[in-house]
């Protein structure tokens, strides 16, 4: 399923905003999960993708906070 330009821009903006939110207060998945659902992924795929995408930020923040 090819994505159109608007969907790619929306996902990229959501990812950027989620990364900033994760660095400041956490909870970036509250941004990425709905964005992936709006992009057309089914809920299971959106949940897995969001979790995997946010994992590096979560581990980096945990290490920096220690």
Beta strands, then each sheet from edge to edge (+ up, - down):
end
